[in-house]
Amino acid sequence: MGSISDRVAGAANSVVGKTKEAIGKETGDAELAAKGAAQDAKGKTQTTVGKAKDALGD
């Protein structure tokens, strides 16, 4: 993936993860909340990778 693709995918995963986590907490679904938190972390990592690729010139 290119740096922009990583950053876009990371942002999308982070938003979806935060949404899942909030829904899981609101409904008492601990499994959904945990999956959401993991997806948010994955998204943040992807975004960081994209930023690093930008800094290195891809």
CYANA upper distance limits for C-alpha pairs under 8 A (distance plus 0.5 A):
  1 MET  CA      5 SER  CA      6.35
  1 MET  CA      6 ASP  CA      6.62
  2 GLY  CA      6 ASP  CA      6.65
  2 GLY  CA     50 GLY  CA      7.71
  2 GLY  CA     53 LYS  CA      8.15
  2 GLY  CA     58 ASP  CA      7.41
  3 SER  CA      7 ARG  CA      6.71
  3 SER  CA     49 VAL  CA      7.85
  3 SER  CA     50 GLY  CA      4.59
  3 SER  CA     51 LYS  CA      7.14
  3 SER  CA     52 ALA  CA      8.38
  3 SER  CA     53 LYS  CA      5.87
  3 SER  CA     54 ASP  CA      6.40
  3 SER  CA     58 ASP  CA      7.00
  4 ILE  CA      8 VAL  CA      6.61
  4 ILE  CA     50 GLY  CA      6.79
  5 SER  CA      9 ALA  CA      6.46
  5 SER  CA     50 GLY  CA      7.94
  6 ASP  CA     10 GLY  CA      6.30
  6 ASP  CA     46 GLN  CA      5.94
  6 ASP  CA     47 THR  CA      6.40
  6 ASP  CA     49 VAL  CA      7.26
  6 ASP  CA     50 GLY  CA      5.32
  7 ARG  CA     11 ALA  CA      6.60
  7 ARG  CA     46 GLN  CA      6.75
  7 ARG  CA     47 THR  CA      4.82
  7 ARG  CA     48 THR  CA      7.99
  7 ARG  CA     49 VAL  CA      8.12
  7 ARG  CA     50 GLY  CA      5.48
  7 ARG  CA     51 LYS  CA      7.62
  8 VAL  CA     12 ALA  CA      6.70
  8 VAL  CA     47 THR  CA      7.90
  9 ALA  CA     13 ASN  CA      6.58
  9 ALA  CA     43 GLY  CA      7.49
  9 ALA  CA     46 GLN  CA      7.51
  9 ALA  CA     47 THR  CA      8.07
 10 GLY  CA     14 SER  CA      6.54
 10 GLY  CA     42 LYS  CA      7.61
 10 GLY  CA     43 GLY  CA      4.30
 10 GLY  CA     44 LYS  CA      6.36
 10 GLY  CA     45 THR  CA      7.51
 10 GLY  CA     46 GLN  CA      5.06
 10 GLY  CA     47 THR  CA      5.16
 11 ALA  CA     15 VAL  CA      6.72
 11 ALA  CA     43 GLY  CA      6.37
 11 ALA  CA     44 LYS  CA      7.68
 11 ALA  CA     47 THR  CA      7.04
 12 ALA  CA     16 VAL  CA      6.68
 12 ALA  CA     43 GLY  CA      7.50
 13 ASN  CA     17 GLY  CA      6.32
 13 ASN  CA     39 GLN  CA      6.44
 13 ASN  CA     40 ASP  CA      6.46
 13 ASN  CA     42 LYS  CA      7.43
 13 ASN  CA     43 GLY  CA      5.08
 13 ASN  CA     44 LYS  CA      8.50
 14 SER  CA     18 LYS  CA      6.58
 14 SER  CA     39 GLN  CA      6.84
 14 SER  CA     40 ASP  CA      4.49
 14 SER  CA     41 ALA  CA      7.41
 14 SER  CA     42 LYS  CA      7.69
 14 SER  CA     43 GLY  CA      4.94
 14 SER  CA     44 LYS  CA      6.73
 15 VAL  CA     19 THR  CA      6.70
 15 VAL  CA     40 ASP  CA      7.42
 16 VAL  CA     20 LYS  CA      6.67
 16 VAL  CA     36 GLY  CA      7.78
 16 VAL  CA     39 GLN  CA      7.91
 16 VAL  CA     40 ASP  CA      7.73
 17 GLY  CA     21 GLU  CA      6.55
 17 GLY  CA     35 LYS  CA      7.83
 17 GLY  CA     36 GLY  CA      4.47
 17 GLY  CA     37 ALA  CA      6.32
 17 GLY  CA     38 ALA  CA      7.56
 17 GLY  CA     39 GLN  CA      5.14
 17 GLY  CA     40 ASP  CA      4.84
 17 GLY  CA     41 ALA  CA      8.47
 17 GLY  CA     43 GLY  CA      8.41
 18 LYS  CA     22 ALA  CA      6.62
 18 LYS  CA     36 GLY  CA      6.34
 18 LYS  CA     37 ALA  CA      7.05
 18 LYS  CA     39 GLN  CA      8.38
 18 LYS  CA     40 ASP  CA      6.36
 19 THR  CA     23 ILE  CA      6.67
 19 THR  CA     36 GLY  CA      7.52
 20 LYS  CA     24 GLY  CA      6.45
 20 LYS  CA     32 LEU  CA      6.72
 20 LYS  CA     33 ALA  CA      6.56
 20 LYS  CA     35 LYS  CA      7.85
 20 LYS  CA     36 GLY  CA      5.11
 20 LYS  CA     37 ALA  CA      8.31
 21 GLU  CA     25 LYS  CA      6.67
 21 GLU  CA     32 LEU  CA      6.80
 21 GLU  CA     33 ALA  CA      4.32
 21 GLU  CA     34 ALA  CA      7.08
 21 GLU  CA     35 LYS  CA      7.58
 21 GLU  CA     36 GLY  CA      4.76
 21 GLU  CA     37 ALA  CA      6.21
 22 ALA  CA     26 GLU  CA      6.55
 22 ALA  CA     33 ALA  CA      7.17
 22 ALA  CA     36 GLY  CA      8.44
 23 ILE  CA     27 THR  CA      6.53
 23 ILE  CA     29 ASP  CA      8.39
 23 ILE  CA     32 LEU  CA      8.12
 23 ILE  CA     33 ALA  CA      7.56
 24 GLY  CA     28 GLY  CA      6.26
 24 GLY  CA     29 ASP  CA      5.01
 24 GLY  CA     30 ALA  CA      6.47
 24 GLY  CA     31 GLU  CA      7.74
 24 GLY  CA     32 LEU  CA      5.34
 24 GLY  CA     33 ALA  CA      4.74
 24 GLY  CA     34 ALA  CA      8.44
 24 GLY  CA     36 GLY  CA      8.38
 25 LYS  CA     29 ASP  CA      6.67
 25 LYS  CA     30 ALA  CA      7.15
 25 LYS  CA     33 ALA  CA      6.26
 29 ASP  CA     33 ALA  CA      6.83
 30 ALA  CA     34 ALA  CA      6.59
 31 GLU  CA     35 LYS  CA      6.67
 32 LEU  CA     36 GLY  CA      6.53
 33 ALA  CA     37 ALA  CA      6.69
 34 ALA  CA     38 ALA  CA      6.70
 35 LYS  CA     39 GLN  CA      6.65
 36 GLY  CA     40 ASP  CA      6.59
 37 ALA  CA     41 ALA  CA      6.73
 38 ALA  CA     42 LYS  CA      6.69
 39 GLN  CA     43 GLY  CA      6.65
 40 ASP  CA     44 LYS  CA      6.75
 41 ALA  CA     45 THR  CA      6.71
 42 LYS  CA     46 GLN  CA      6.71
 43 GLY  CA     47 THR  CA      6.68
 44 LYS  CA     48 THR  CA      6.72
 45 THR  CA     49 VAL  CA      6.71
 46 GLN  CA     50 GLY  CA      6.73
 47 THR  CA     51 LYS  CA      6.77
 48 THR  CA     52 ALA  CA      6.64
 49 VAL  CA     53 LYS  CA      6.66
 50 GLY  CA     54 ASP  CA      6.78
 51 LYS  CA     55 ALA  CA      6.77
 52 ALA  CA     56 LEU  CA      6.71
 53 LYS  CA     57 GLY  CA      6.45
 53 LYS  CA     58 ASP  CA      5.14
 54 ASP  CA     58 ASP  CA      6.18
